[in-house]
Amino acid sequence: MITLLSRFFIPDRENKKDPKVRKAYGVLCSALGIALNLLLFAVKALTGLVSGSIAILADAFNNLSDAGSSIITLIGFCFGALAPDRGHPFGHGRAEYLSGLAVAGIILLMGAELIRTSLSRILHPAALACHPATIALLAVSILVKLYMYFYNRKTADQIQSAAMRAAATDSLGDVLATGAVLAATLAEYFAHIHADGWCGLLVGAFIFYAGLRAARDTINPLLGQAPDPDFVKKVEQIVRSEPLILDLHDLIVHNYGPGRTMISLHAEVSADGDLLQLHDAIDAVERRLQQELSCSAVIHMDPLATHDEETLRLKQRMTDAVHEIDPALKLHDFRIVKGRTHTRIIFDVLVPYQFPFTDSQIISILDAKAKQMDPSYETAIDVDKA
């Protein structure tokens, strides 16, 4: 259905990297989600009231919360697509995360209330007025939610949307939750087992857990989570594909919302190269990053002495010293400054998080190793985190 509707409502629908097309897909999927969830809520709520099933009512209000979630997601897509302005020079893309956080809050409150109601039903069980139409309704609901899961997941992959991916996960959770309600109804209908309260509790737990996951998925990018390893790998491949760039380090990824990524990095080049030629090569890499990964890049050139034998020899000795501490450590941005009475050795060390040594301990060890090589060596060492 999404494919069919996109032909009518989304011009240039194949160009999914275009922010306008991305917004259109988000709005279309959210609107369809609102309609389907409201329809499921109305039918289930009526069925639950007639049958007296707390589990079906719980599932109905789960659909209502899903409709509210789709509304907030739709608002997030619309607000997040606003152009940058003086107060928000990097755009409003993080509005998607804020809308997701609001949805998570609604889901958590709904889950907590349903758990409370279900516990009351467990303590005070009541017989259900079960009907074959109820069973058919729940089965149809599962099929509808499966459809919503597949179209949300497909759209999330196409437009790289965390909000749509969360909607897909929520739909899959609804399939499991409604399946539990169907199991309770069948148990009541065929075996006269009062499992309604327990299944309502299970549904409430599903909803609460989905709320926790949604909160985590939206809070992490707002706090500044680590970038996607695949994205980092692609950046490194593009940068290293330029022959004049020897290596890179200090890569930082800034995420201002879906489709609004900025990166900065240091590119190591030969100090003997032509300055204008090197600058042109750096500009070409920045354009490639923009075209292929849709990210704005700022690249700082680090000139390295690639033909000075003393520098190369000392760099190798300090690299060995760094690896003696741990092979996971990496040395970069190495240079030396010769003085009248001493030689200053300047470099950075890349250290993984949760490394057993503190930064000061690493610096102290490497400084001592340099002094063992030559008492006139003085170090200026910076510790970077991966």
Secondary structure as GFF3:
##gff-version 3
##sequence-region A 1 386
A	DSSP	alpha_helix	2	9	.	.	.	ID=ss1
A	DSSP	alpha_helix	19	51	.	.	.	ID=ss2
A	DSSP	alpha_helix	54	80	.	.	.	ID=ss3
A	DSSP	alpha_helix	95	123	.	.	.	ID=ss4
A	DSSP	alpha_helix	132	159	.	.	.	ID=ss5
A	DSSP	alpha_helix	162	186	.	.	.	ID=ss6
A	DSSP	pi_helix	187	191	.	.	.	ID=ss7
A	DSSP	alpha_helix	196	223	.	.	.	ID=ss8
A	DSSP	alpha_helix	229	240	.	.	.	ID=ss9
A	DSSP	beta_strand	247	255	.	.	.	ID=ss10
A	DSSP	beta_strand	261	270	.	.	.	ID=ss11
A	DSSP	alpha_helix	275	293	.	.	.	ID=ss12
A	DSSP	beta_strand	295	304	.	.	.	ID=ss13
A	DSSP	alpha_helix	309	325	.	.	.	ID=ss14
A	DSSP	beta_strand	330	338	.	.	.	ID=ss15
A	DSSP	beta_strand	343	351	.	.	.	ID=ss16
A	DSSP	alpha_helix	359	373	.	.	.	ID=ss17
A	DSSP	beta_strand	377	385	.	.	.	ID=ss18
###
